[in-house]
Amino acid sequence: MAIEKVKAYFREYGMEERIREFDVSSATVELAAKALHCEPQRIAKTLSFMVENDFSGEIIFDSETGLPISSKEDRKLHGLGMENMQRCAKKYMGDIDITIHDMGDRKKFN
């Protein structure tokens, strides 16, 4: 996502001032600490992804994973992306959040 989009999104929530831009790389914890002149322990790196999926009909969630169950016939080949995102998030002490938006005859979840 381009920095302008991030700024616009943060601006909607009054958080634009939280963005810091550097002339040097801050891609890793060590580089960010160097750019901010602080100890690496003071750096918390966060990744955030927004995924949207349109669907019609009813959505059913798996009680074990909390993820939507695919309505496709071959369920072993569908829904893997959500499972992978959840697995990766949990590996790094994170999680995923699913929100359903009812748009009349269609629904969207992200």
Phi and psi restraints in degrees (range 20) as a CNS / XPLOR table:
assign (resid 1 and name C) (resid 2 and name N)
       (resid 2 and name CA) (resid 2 and name C) 1.0 -67.0 20.0 2
assign (resid 2 and name N) (resid 2 and name CA)
       (resid 2 and name C) (resid 3 and name N) 1.0 149.8 20.0 2
assign (resid 2 and name C) (resid 3 and name N)
       (resid 3 and name CA) (resid 3 and name C) 1.0 -58.7 20.0 2
assign (resid 3 and name N) (resid 3 and name CA)
       (resid 3 and name C) (resid 4 and name N) 1.0 -32.1 20.0 2
assign (resid 3 and name C) (resid 4 and name N)
       (resid 4 and name CA) (resid 4 and name C) 1.0 -64.1 20.0 2
assign (resid 4 and name N) (resid 4 and name CA)
       (resid 4 and name C) (resid 5 and name N) 1.0 -38.6 20.0 2
assign (resid 4 and name C) (resid 5 and name N)
       (resid 5 and name CA) (resid 5 and name C) 1.0 -67.8 20.0 2
assign (resid 5 and name N) (resid 5 and name CA)
       (resid 5 and name C) (resid 6 and name N) 1.0 -39.0 20.0 2
assign (resid 5 and name C) (resid 6 and name N)
       (resid 6 and name CA) (resid 6 and name C) 1.0 -64.3 20.0 2
assign (resid 6 and name N) (resid 6 and name CA)
       (resid 6 and name C) (resid 7 and name N) 1.0 -45.0 20.0 2
assign (resid 6 and name C) (resid 7 and name N)
       (resid 7 and name CA) (resid 7 and name C) 1.0 -61.2 20.0 2
assign (resid 7 and name N) (resid 7 and name CA)
       (resid 7 and name C) (resid 8 and name N) 1.0 -43.6 20.0 2
assign (resid 7 and name C) (resid 8 and name N)
       (resid 8 and name CA) (resid 8 and name C) 1.0 -62.1 20.0 2
assign (resid 8 and name N) (resid 8 and name CA)
       (resid 8 and name C) (resid 9 and name N) 1.0 -42.3 20.0 2
assign (resid 8 and name C) (resid 9 and name N)
       (resid 9 and name CA) (resid 9 and name C) 1.0 -64.0 20.0 2
assign (resid 9 and name N) (resid 9 and name CA)
       (resid 9 and name C) (resid 10 and name N) 1.0 -48.4 20.0 2
assign (resid 9 and name C) (resid 10 and name N)
       (resid 10 and name CA) (resid 10 and name C) 1.0 -62.6 20.0 2
assign (resid 10 and name N) (resid 10 and name CA)
       (resid 10 and name C) (resid 11 and name N) 1.0 -36.2 20.0 2
assign (resid 10 and name C) (resid 11 and name N)
       (resid 11 and name CA) (resid 11 and name C) 1.0 -59.5 20.0 2
assign (resid 11 and name N) (resid 11 and name CA)
       (resid 11 and name C) (resid 12 and name N) 1.0 -37.2 20.0 2
assign (resid 11 and name C) (resid 12 and name N)
       (resid 12 and name CA) (resid 12 and name C) 1.0 -58.7 20.0 2
assign (resid 12 and name N) (resid 12 and name CA)
       (resid 12 and name C) (resid 13 and name N) 1.0 -27.0 20.0 2
assign (resid 12 and name C) (resid 13 and name N)
       (resid 13 and name CA) (resid 13 and name C) 1.0 -110.3 20.0 2
assign (resid 13 and name N) (resid 13 and name CA)
       (resid 13 and name C) (resid 14 and name N) 1.0 12.5 20.0 2
assign (resid 13 and name C) (resid 14 and name N)
       (resid 14 and name CA) (resid 14 and name C) 1.0 66.6 20.0 2
assign (resid 14 and name N) (resid 14 and name CA)
       (resid 14 and name C) (resid 15 and name N) 1.0 31.6 20.0 2
assign (resid 14 and name C) (resid 15 and name N)
       (resid 15 and name CA) (resid 15 and name C) 1.0 -121.1 20.0 2
assign (resid 15 and name N) (resid 15 and name CA)
       (resid 15 and name C) (resid 16 and name N) 1.0 13.1 20.0 2
assign (resid 15 and name C) (resid 16 and name N)
       (resid 16 and name CA) (resid 16 and name C) 1.0 -58.4 20.0 2
assign (resid 16 and name N) (resid 16 and name CA)
       (resid 16 and name C) (resid 17 and name N) 1.0 -32.2 20.0 2
assign (resid 16 and name C) (resid 17 and name N)
       (resid 17 and name CA) (resid 17 and name C) 1.0 -68.1 20.0 2
assign (resid 17 and name N) (resid 17 and name CA)
       (resid 17 and name C) (resid 18 and name N) 1.0 -10.9 20.0 2
assign (resid 17 and name C) (resid 18 and name N)
       (resid 18 and name CA) (resid 18 and name C) 1.0 -78.3 20.0 2
assign (resid 18 and name N) (resid 18 and name CA)
       (resid 18 and name C) (resid 19 and name N) 1.0 -12.1 20.0 2
assign (resid 18 and name C) (resid 19 and name N)
       (resid 19 and name CA) (resid 19 and name C) 1.0 -82.0 20.0 2
assign (resid 19 and name N) (resid 19 and name CA)
       (resid 19 and name C) (resid 20 and name N) 1.0 131.0 20.0 2
assign (resid 19 and name C) (resid 20 and name N)
       (resid 20 and name CA) (resid 20 and name C) 1.0 -120.9 20.0 2
assign (resid 20 and name N) (resid 20 and name CA)
       (resid 20 and name C) (resid 21 and name N) 1.0 129.0 20.0 2
assign (resid 20 and name C) (resid 21 and name N)
       (resid 21 and name CA) (resid 21 and name C) 1.0 -111.7 20.0 2
assign (resid 21 and name N) (resid 21 and name CA)
       (resid 21 and name C) (resid 22 and name N) 1.0 143.4 20.0 2
assign (resid 21 and name C) (resid 22 and name N)
       (resid 22 and name CA) (resid 22 and name C) 1.0 -125.9 20.0 2
assign (resid 22 and name N) (resid 22 and name CA)
       (resid 22 and name C) (resid 23 and name N) 1.0 153.6 20.0 2
assign (resid 22 and name C) (resid 23 and name N)
       (resid 23 and name CA) (resid 23 and name C) 1.0 -80.4 20.0 2
assign (resid 23 and name N) (resid 23 and name CA)
       (resid 23 and name C) (resid 24 and name N) 1.0 -12.9 20.0 2
assign (resid 23 and name C) (resid 24 and name N)
       (resid 24 and name CA) (resid 24 and name C) 1.0 -115.7 20.0 2
assign (resid 24 and name N) (resid 24 and name CA)
       (resid 24 and name C) (resid 25 and name N) 1.0 163.0 20.0 2
assign (resid 24 and name C) (resid 25 and name N)
       (resid 25 and name CA) (resid 25 and name C) 1.0 -67.3 20.0 2
assign (resid 25 and name N) (resid 25 and name CA)
       (resid 25 and name C) (resid 26 and name N) 1.0 141.3 20.0 2
assign (resid 25 and name C) (resid 26 and name N)
       (resid 26 and name CA) (resid 26 and name C) 1.0 -128.4 20.0 2
assign (resid 26 and name N) (resid 26 and name CA)
       (resid 26 and name C) (resid 27 and name N) 1.0 31.2 20.0 2
assign (resid 26 and name C) (resid 27 and name N)
       (resid 27 and name CA) (resid 27 and name C) 1.0 -67.2 20.0 2
assign (resid 27 and name N) (resid 27 and name CA)
       (resid 27 and name C) (resid 28 and name N) 1.0 -29.7 20.0 2
assign (resid 27 and name C) (resid 28 and name N)
       (resid 28 and name CA) (resid 28 and name C) 1.0 -114.8 20.0 2
assign (resid 28 and name N) (resid 28 and name CA)
       (resid 28 and name C) (resid 29 and name N) 1.0 166.7 20.0 2
assign (resid 28 and name C) (resid 29 and name N)
       (resid 29 and name CA) (resid 29 and name C) 1.0 -58.4 20.0 2
assign (resid 29 and name N) (resid 29 and name CA)
       (resid 29 and name C) (resid 30 and name N) 1.0 -44.4 20.0 2
assign (resid 29 and name C) (resid 30 and name N)
       (resid 30 and name CA) (resid 30 and name C) 1.0 -63.2 20.0 2
assign (resid 30 and name N) (resid 30 and name CA)
       (resid 30 and name C) (resid 31 and name N) 1.0 -43.7 20.0 2
assign (resid 30 and name C) (resid 31 and name N)
       (resid 31 and name CA) (resid 31 and name C) 1.0 -68.4 20.0 2
assign (resid 31 and name N) (resid 31 and name CA)
       (resid 31 and name C) (resid 32 and name N) 1.0 -37.6 20.0 2
assign (resid 31 and name C) (resid 32 and name N)
       (resid 32 and name CA) (resid 32 and name C) 1.0 -64.5 20.0 2
assign (resid 32 and name N) (resid 32 and name CA)
       (resid 32 and name C) (resid 33 and name N) 1.0 -42.1 20.0 2
assign (resid 32 and name C) (resid 33 and name N)
       (resid 33 and name CA) (resid 33 and name C) 1.0 -61.9 20.0 2
assign (resid 33 and name N) (resid 33 and name CA)
       (resid 33 and name C) (resid 34 and name N) 1.0 -40.8 20.0 2
assign (resid 33 and name C) (resid 34 and name N)
       (resid 34 and name CA) (resid 34 and name C) 1.0 -64.2 20.0 2
assign (resid 34 and name N) (resid 34 and name CA)
       (resid 34 and name C) (resid 35 and name N) 1.0 -43.9 20.0 2
assign (resid 34 and name C) (resid 35 and name N)
       (resid 35 and name CA) (resid 35 and name C) 1.0 -63.9 20.0 2
assign (resid 35 and name N) (resid 35 and name CA)
       (resid 35 and name C) (resid 36 and name N) 1.0 -33.9 20.0 2
assign (resid 35 and name C) (resid 36 and name N)
       (resid 36 and name CA) (resid 36 and name C) 1.0 -93.4 20.0 2
assign (resid 36 and name N) (resid 36 and name CA)
       (resid 36 and name C) (resid 37 and name N) 1.0 -2.9 20.0 2
assign (resid 36 and name C) (resid 37 and name N)
       (resid 37 and name CA) (resid 37 and name C) 1.0 57.2 20.0 2
assign (resid 37 and name N) (resid 37 and name CA)
       (resid 37 and name C) (resid 38 and name N) 1.0 51.8 20.0 2
assign (resid 37 and name C) (resid 38 and name N)
       (resid 38 and name CA) (resid 38 and name C) 1.0 -142.6 20.0 2
assign (resid 38 and name N) (resid 38 and name CA)
       (resid 38 and name C) (resid 39 and name N) 1.0 176.6 20.0 2
assign (resid 38 and name C) (resid 39 and name N)
       (resid 39 and name CA) (resid 39 and name C) 1.0 -75.8 20.0 2
assign (resid 39 and name N) (resid 39 and name CA)
       (resid 39 and name C) (resid 40 and name N) 1.0 145.0 20.0 2
assign (resid 39 and name C) (resid 40 and name N)
       (resid 40 and name CA) (resid 40 and name C) 1.0 -56.0 20.0 2
assign (resid 40 and name N) (resid 40 and name CA)
       (resid 40 and name C) (resid 41 and name N) 1.0 -29.0 20.0 2
assign (resid 40 and name C) (resid 41 and name N)
       (resid 41 and name CA) (resid 41 and name C) 1.0 -63.6 20.0 2
assign (resid 41 and name N) (resid 41 and name CA)
       (resid 41 and name C) (resid 42 and name N) 1.0 -17.7 20.0 2
assign (resid 41 and name C) (resid 42 and name N)
       (resid 42 and name CA) (resid 42 and name C) 1.0 -86.4 20.0 2
assign (resid 42 and name N) (resid 42 and name CA)
       (resid 42 and name C) (resid 43 and name N) 1.0 -3.3 20.0 2
assign (resid 42 and name C) (resid 43 and name N)
       (resid 43 and name CA) (resid 43 and name C) 1.0 -101.0 20.0 2
assign (resid 43 and name N) (resid 43 and name CA)
       (resid 43 and name C) (resid 44 and name N) 1.0 130.3 20.0 2
assign (resid 43 and name C) (resid 44 and name N)
       (resid 44 and name CA) (resid 44 and name C) 1.0 -121.7 20.0 2
assign (resid 44 and name N) (resid 44 and name CA)
       (resid 44 and name C) (resid 45 and name N) 1.0 112.3 20.0 2
assign (resid 44 and name C) (resid 45 and name N)
       (resid 45 and name CA) (resid 45 and name C) 1.0 -90.7 20.0 2
assign (resid 45 and name N) (resid 45 and name CA)
       (resid 45 and name C) (resid 46 and name N) 1.0 136.0 20.0 2
assign (resid 45 and name C) (resid 46 and name N)
       (resid 46 and name CA) (resid 46 and name C) 1.0 -129.6 20.0 2
assign (resid 46 and name N) (resid 46 and name CA)
       (resid 46 and name C) (resid 47 and name N) 1.0 138.3 20.0 2
assign (resid 46 and name C) (resid 47 and name N)
       (resid 47 and name CA) (resid 47 and name C) 1.0 -116.8 20.0 2
assign (resid 47 and name N) (resid 47 and name CA)
       (resid 47 and name C) (resid 48 and name N) 1.0 137.0 20.0 2
assign (resid 47 and name C) (resid 48 and name N)
       (resid 48 and name CA) (resid 48 and name C) 1.0 -134.5 20.0 2
assign (resid 48 and name N) (resid 48 and name CA)
       (resid 48 and name C) (resid 49 and name N) 1.0 134.4 20.0 2
assign (resid 48 and name C) (resid 49 and name N)
       (resid 49 and name CA) (resid 49 and name C) 1.0 -127.3 20.0 2
assign (resid 49 and name N) (resid 49 and name CA)
       (resid 49 and name C) (resid 50 and name N) 1.0 140.6 20.0 2
assign (resid 49 and name C) (resid 50 and name N)
       (resid 50 and name CA) (resid 50 and name C) 1.0 -117.3 20.0 2
assign (resid 50 and name N) (resid 50 and name CA)
       (resid 50 and name C) (resid 51 and name N) 1.0 123.0 20.0 2
assign (resid 50 and name C) (resid 51 and name N)
       (resid 51 and name CA) (resid 51 and name C) 1.0 -121.2 20.0 2
assign (resid 51 and name N) (resid 51 and name CA)
       (resid 51 and name C) (resid 52 and name N) 1.0 132.1 20.0 2
assign (resid 51 and name C) (resid 52 and name N)
       (resid 52 and name CA) (resid 52 and name C) 1.0 -118.0 20.0 2
assign (resid 52 and name N) (resid 52 and name CA)
       (resid 52 and name C) (resid 53 and name N) 1.0 146.0 20.0 2
assign (resid 52 and name C) (resid 53 and name N)
       (resid 53 and name CA) (resid 53 and name C) 1.0 -144.5 20.0 2
assign (resid 53 and name N) (resid 53 and name CA)
       (resid 53 and name C) (resid 54 and name N) 1.0 121.7 20.0 2
assign (resid 53 and name C) (resid 54 and name N)
       (resid 54 and name CA) (resid 54 and name C) 1.0 -85.2 20.0 2
assign (resid 54 and name N) (resid 54 and name CA)
       (resid 54 and name C) (resid 55 and name N) 1.0 147.3 20.0 2
assign (resid 54 and name C) (resid 55 and name N)
       (resid 55 and name CA) (resid 55 and name C) 1.0 -157.2 20.0 2
assign (resid 55 and name N) (resid 55 and name CA)
       (resid 55 and name C) (resid 56 and name N) 1.0 160.7 20.0 2
assign (resid 55 and name C) (resid 56 and name N)
       (resid 56 and name CA) (resid 56 and name C) 1.0 -123.0 20.0 2
assign (resid 56 and name N) (resid 56 and name CA)
       (resid 56 and name C) (resid 57 and name N) 1.0 157.3 20.0 2
assign (resid 56 and name C) (resid 57 and name N)
       (resid 57 and name CA) (resid 57 and name C) 1.0 95.5 20.0 2
assign (resid 57 and name N) (resid 57 and name CA)
       (resid 57 and name C) (resid 58 and name N) 1.0 -162.0 20.0 2
assign (resid 57 and name C) (resid 58 and name N)
       (resid 58 and name CA) (resid 58 and name C) 1.0 -95.0 20.0 2
assign (resid 58 and name N) (resid 58 and name CA)
       (resid 58 and name C) (resid 59 and name N) 1.0 144.7 20.0 2
assign (resid 58 and name C) (resid 59 and name N)
       (resid 59 and name CA) (resid 59 and name C) 1.0 -108.3 20.0 2
assign (resid 59 and name N) (resid 59 and name CA)
       (resid 59 and name C) (resid 60 and name N) 1.0 132.7 20.0 2
assign (resid 59 and name C) (resid 60 and name N)
       (resid 60 and name CA) (resid 60 and name C) 1.0 -118.7 20.0 2
assign (resid 60 and name N) (resid 60 and name CA)
       (resid 60 and name C) (resid 61 and name N) 1.0 133.6 20.0 2
assign (resid 60 and name C) (resid 61 and name N)
       (resid 61 and name CA) (resid 61 and name C) 1.0 -101.6 20.0 2
assign (resid 61 and name N) (resid 61 and name CA)
       (resid 61 and name C) (resid 62 and name N) 1.0 143.2 20.0 2
assign (resid 61 and name C) (resid 62 and name N)
       (resid 62 and name CA) (resid 62 and name C) 1.0 -73.9 20.0 2
assign (resid 62 and name N) (resid 62 and name CA)
       (resid 62 and name C) (resid 63 and name N) 1.0 125.5 20.0 2
assign (resid 62 and name C) (resid 63 and name N)
       (resid 63 and name CA) (resid 63 and name C) 1.0 -67.8 20.0 2
assign (resid 63 and name N) (resid 63 and name CA)
       (resid 63 and name C) (resid 64 and name N) 1.0 -24.8 20.0 2
assign (resid 63 and name C) (resid 64 and name N)
       (resid 64 and name CA) (resid 64 and name C) 1.0 -81.9 20.0 2
assign (resid 64 and name N) (resid 64 and name CA)
       (resid 64 and name C) (resid 65 and name N) 1.0 -44.8 20.0 2
assign (resid 64 and name C) (resid 65 and name N)
       (resid 65 and name CA) (resid 65 and name C) 1.0 -95.7 20.0 2
assign (resid 65 and name N) (resid 65 and name CA)
       (resid 65 and name C) (resid 66 and name N) 1.0 -22.7 20.0 2
assign (resid 65 and name C) (resid 66 and name N)
       (resid 66 and name CA) (resid 66 and name C) 1.0 79.1 20.0 2
assign (resid 66 and name N) (resid 66 and name CA)
       (resid 66 and name C) (resid 67 and name N) 1.0 6.1 20.0 2
assign (resid 66 and name C) (resid 67 and name N)
       (resid 67 and name CA) (resid 67 and name C) 1.0 -96.5 20.0 2
assign (resid 67 and name N) (resid 67 and name CA)
       (resid 67 and name C) (resid 68 and name N) 1.0 154.8 20.0 2
assign (resid 67 and name C) (resid 68 and name N)
       (resid 68 and name CA) (resid 68 and name C) 1.0 -65.3 20.0 2
assign (resid 68 and name N) (resid 68 and name CA)
       (resid 68 and name C) (resid 69 and name N) 1.0 144.7 20.0 2
assign (resid 68 and name C) (resid 69 and name N)
       (resid 69 and name CA) (resid 69 and name C) 1.0 -91.9 20.0 2
assign (resid 69 and name N) (resid 69 and name CA)
       (resid 69 and name C) (resid 70 and name N) 1.0 131.5 20.0 2
assign (resid 69 and name C) (resid 70 and name N)
       (resid 70 and name CA) (resid 70 and name C) 1.0 -63.2 20.0 2
assign (resid 70 and name N) (resid 70 and name CA)
       (resid 70 and name C) (resid 71 and name N) 1.0 141.8 20.0 2
assign (resid 70 and name C) (resid 71 and name N)
       (resid 71 and name CA) (resid 71 and name C) 1.0 -92.6 20.0 2
assign (resid 71 and name N) (resid 71 and name CA)
       (resid 71 and name C) (resid 72 and name N) 1.0 0.5 20.0 2
assign (resid 71 and name C) (resid 72 and name N)
       (resid 72 and name CA) (resid 72 and name C) 1.0 -68.9 20.0 2
assign (resid 72 and name N) (resid 72 and name CA)
       (resid 72 and name C) (resid 73 and name N) 1.0 153.1 20.0 2
assign (resid 72 and name C) (resid 73 and name N)
       (resid 73 and name CA) (resid 73 and name C) 1.0 -62.2 20.0 2
assign (resid 73 and name N) (resid 73 and name CA)
       (resid 73 and name C) (resid 74 and name N) 1.0 -46.0 20.0 2
assign (resid 73 and name C) (resid 74 and name N)
       (resid 74 and name CA) (resid 74 and name C) 1.0 -96.6 20.0 2
assign (resid 74 and name N) (resid 74 and name CA)
       (resid 74 and name C) (resid 75 and name N) 1.0 83.9 20.0 2
assign (resid 74 and name C) (resid 75 and name N)
       (resid 75 and name CA) (resid 75 and name C) 1.0 -67.4 20.0 2
assign (resid 75 and name N) (resid 75 and name CA)
       (resid 75 and name C) (resid 76 and name N) 1.0 -18.1 20.0 2
assign (resid 75 and name C) (resid 76 and name N)
       (resid 76 and name CA) (resid 76 and name C) 1.0 -70.2 20.0 2
assign (resid 76 and name N) (resid 76 and name CA)
       (resid 76 and name C) (resid 77 and name N) 1.0 -20.7 20.0 2
assign (resid 76 and name C) (resid 77 and name N)
       (resid 77 and name CA) (resid 77 and name C) 1.0 -104.2 20.0 2
assign (resid 77 and name N) (resid 77 and name CA)
       (resid 77 and name C) (resid 78 and name N) 1.0 0.8 20.0 2
assign (resid 77 and name C) (resid 78 and name N)
       (resid 78 and name CA) (resid 78 and name C) 1.0 -127.6 20.0 2
assign (resid 78 and name N) (resid 78 and name CA)
       (resid 78 and name C) (resid 79 and name N) 1.0 150.3 20.0 2
assign (resid 78 and name C) (resid 79 and name N)
       (resid 79 and name CA) (resid 79 and name C) 1.0 85.4 20.0 2
assign (resid 79 and name N) (resid 79 and name CA)
       (resid 79 and name C) (resid 80 and name N) 1.0 3.7 20.0 2
assign (resid 79 and name C) (resid 80 and name N)
       (resid 80 and name CA) (resid 80 and name C) 1.0 -69.2 20.0 2
assign (resid 80 and name N) (resid 80 and name CA)
       (resid 80 and name C) (resid 81 and name N) 1.0 -32.5 20.0 2
assign (resid 80 and name C) (resid 81 and name N)
       (resid 81 and name CA) (resid 81 and name C) 1.0 -61.0 20.0 2
assign (resid 81 and name N) (resid 81 and name CA)
       (resid 81 and name C) (resid 82 and name N) 1.0 -44.4 20.0 2
assign (resid 81 and name C) (resid 82 and name N)
       (resid 82 and name CA) (resid 82 and name C) 1.0 -64.8 20.0 2
assign (resid 82 and name N) (resid 82 and name CA)
       (resid 82 and name C) (resid 83 and name N) 1.0 -41.8 20.0 2
assign (resid 82 and name C) (resid 83 and name N)
       (resid 83 and name CA) (resid 83 and name C) 1.0 -62.5 20.0 2
assign (resid 83 and name N) (resid 83 and name CA)
       (resid 83 and name C) (resid 84 and name N) 1.0 -41.5 20.0 2
assign (resid 83 and name C) (resid 84 and name N)
       (resid 84 and name CA) (resid 84 and name C) 1.0 -66.6 20.0 2
assign (resid 84 and name N) (resid 84 and name CA)
       (resid 84 and name C) (resid 85 and name N) 1.0 -40.7 20.0 2
assign (resid 84 and name C) (resid 85 and name N)
       (resid 85 and name CA) (resid 85 and name C) 1.0 -62.4 20.0 2
assign (resid 85 and name N) (resid 85 and name CA)
       (resid 85 and name C) (resid 86 and name N) 1.0 -42.9 20.0 2
assign (resid 85 and name C) (resid 86 and name N)
       (resid 86 and name CA) (resid 86 and name C) 1.0 -64.6 20.0 2
assign (resid 86 and name N) (resid 86 and name CA)
       (resid 86 and name C) (resid 87 and name N) 1.0 -43.7 20.0 2
assign (resid 86 and name C) (resid 87 and name N)
       (resid 87 and name CA) (resid 87 and name C) 1.0 -61.7 20.0 2
assign (resid 87 and name N) (resid 87 and name CA)
       (resid 87 and name C) (resid 88 and name N) 1.0 -45.4 20.0 2
assign (resid 87 and name C) (resid 88 and name N)
       (resid 88 and name CA) (resid 88 and name C) 1.0 -65.1 20.0 2
assign (resid 88 and name N) (resid 88 and name CA)
       (resid 88 and name C) (resid 89 and name N) 1.0 -42.4 20.0 2
assign (resid 88 and name C) (resid 89 and name N)
       (resid 89 and name CA) (resid 89 and name C) 1.0 -61.2 20.0 2
assign (resid 89 and name N) (resid 89 and name CA)
       (resid 89 and name C) (resid 90 and name N) 1.0 -45.4 20.0 2
assign (resid 89 and name C) (resid 90 and name N)
       (resid 90 and name CA) (resid 90 and name C) 1.0 -66.7 20.0 2
assign (resid 90 and name N) (resid 90 and name CA)
       (resid 90 and name C) (resid 91 and name N) 1.0 -33.7 20.0 2
assign (resid 90 and name C) (resid 91 and name N)
       (resid 91 and name CA) (resid 91 and name C) 1.0 -58.2 20.0 2
assign (resid 91 and name N) (resid 91 and name CA)
       (resid 91 and name C) (resid 92 and name N) 1.0 -35.0 20.0 2
assign (resid 91 and name C) (resid 92 and name N)
       (resid 92 and name CA) (resid 92 and name C) 1.0 -107.7 20.0 2
assign (resid 92 and name N) (resid 92 and name CA)
       (resid 92 and name C) (resid 93 and name N) 1.0 32.5 20.0 2
assign (resid 92 and name C) (resid 93 and name N)
       (resid 93 and name CA) (resid 93 and name C) 1.0 61.4 20.0 2
assign (resid 93 and name N) (resid 93 and name CA)
       (resid 93 and name C) (resid 94 and name N) 1.0 33.9 20.0 2
assign (resid 93 and name C) (resid 94 and name N)
       (resid 94 and name CA) (resid 94 and name C) 1.0 -118.3 20.0 2
assign (resid 94 and name N) (resid 94 and name CA)
       (resid 94 and name C) (resid 95 and name N) 1.0 -167.2 20.0 2
assign (resid 94 and name C) (resid 95 and name N)
       (resid 95 and name CA) (resid 95 and name C) 1.0 -160.0 20.0 2
assign (resid 95 and name N) (resid 95 and name CA)
       (resid 95 and name C) (resid 96 and name N) 1.0 175.4 20.0 2
assign (resid 95 and name C) (resid 96 and name N)
       (resid 96 and name CA) (resid 96 and name C) 1.0 -118.3 20.0 2
assign (resid 96 and name N) (resid 96 and name CA)
       (resid 96 and name C) (resid 97 and name N) 1.0 153.3 20.0 2
assign (resid 96 and name C) (resid 97 and name N)
       (resid 97 and name CA) (resid 97 and name C) 1.0 -126.8 20.0 2
assign (resid 97 and name N) (resid 97 and name CA)
       (resid 97 and name C) (resid 98 and name N) 1.0 128.0 20.0 2
assign (resid 97 and name C) (resid 98 and name N)
       (resid 98 and name CA) (resid 98 and name C) 1.0 -112.4 20.0 2
assign (resid 98 and name N) (resid 98 and name CA)
       (resid 98 and name C) (resid 99 and name N) 1.0 127.7 20.0 2
assign (resid 98 and name C) (resid 99 and name N)
       (resid 99 and name CA) (resid 99 and name C) 1.0 -120.4 20.0 2
assign (resid 99 and name N) (resid 99 and name CA)
       (resid 99 and name C) (resid 100 and name N) 1.0 133.3 20.0 2
assign (resid 99 and name C) (resid 100 and name N)
       (resid 100 and name CA) (resid 100 and name C) 1.0 -100.5 20.0 2
assign (resid 100 and name N) (resid 100 and name CA)
       (resid 100 and name C) (resid 101 and name N) 1.0 130.4 20.0 2
assign (resid 100 and name C) (resid 101 and name N)
       (resid 101 and name CA) (resid 101 and name C) 1.0 -115.6 20.0 2
assign (resid 101 and name N) (resid 101 and name CA)
       (resid 101 and name C) (resid 102 and name N) 1.0 117.3 20.0 2
assign (resid 101 and name C) (resid 102 and name N)
       (resid 102 and name CA) (resid 102 and name C) 1.0 -85.4 20.0 2
assign (resid 102 and name N) (resid 102 and name CA)
       (resid 102 and name C) (resid 103 and name N) 1.0 119.0 20.0 2
assign (resid 102 and name C) (resid 103 and name N)
       (resid 103 and name CA) (resid 103 and name C) 1.0 -115.9 20.0 2
assign (resid 103 and name N) (resid 103 and name CA)
       (resid 103 and name C) (resid 104 and name N) 1.0 41.6 20.0 2
assign (resid 103 and name C) (resid 104 and name N)
       (resid 104 and name CA) (resid 104 and name C) 1.0 83.4 20.0 2
assign (resid 104 and name N) (resid 104 and name CA)
       (resid 104 and name C) (resid 105 and name N) 1.0 -112.2 20.0 2
assign (resid 104 and name C) (resid 105 and name N)
       (resid 105 and name CA) (resid 105 and name C) 1.0 -79.7 20.0 2
assign (resid 105 and name N) (resid 105 and name CA)
       (resid 105 and name C) (resid 106 and name N) 1.0 -9.8 20.0 2
assign (resid 105 and name C) (resid 106 and name N)
       (resid 106 and name CA) (resid 106 and name C) 1.0 -127.0 20.0 2
assign (resid 106 and name N) (resid 106 and name CA)
       (resid 106 and name C) (resid 107 and name N) 1.0 159.6 20.0 2
assign (resid 106 and name C) (resid 107 and name N)
       (resid 107 and name CA) (resid 107 and name C) 1.0 -129.3 20.0 2
assign (resid 107 and name N) (resid 107 and name CA)
       (resid 107 and name C) (resid 108 and name N) 1.0 158.0 20.0 2
assign (resid 107 and name C) (resid 108 and name N)
       (resid 108 and name CA) (resid 108 and name C) 1.0 -133.9 20.0 2
assign (resid 108 and name N) (resid 108 and name CA)
       (resid 108 and name C) (resid 109 and name N) 1.0 135.7 20.0 2
assign (resid 108 and name C) (resid 109 and name N)
       (resid 109 and name CA) (resid 109 and name C) 1.0 -121.9 20.0 2
assign (resid 109 and name N) (resid 109 and name CA)
       (resid 109 and name C) (resid 110 and name N) 1.0 146.2 20.0 2
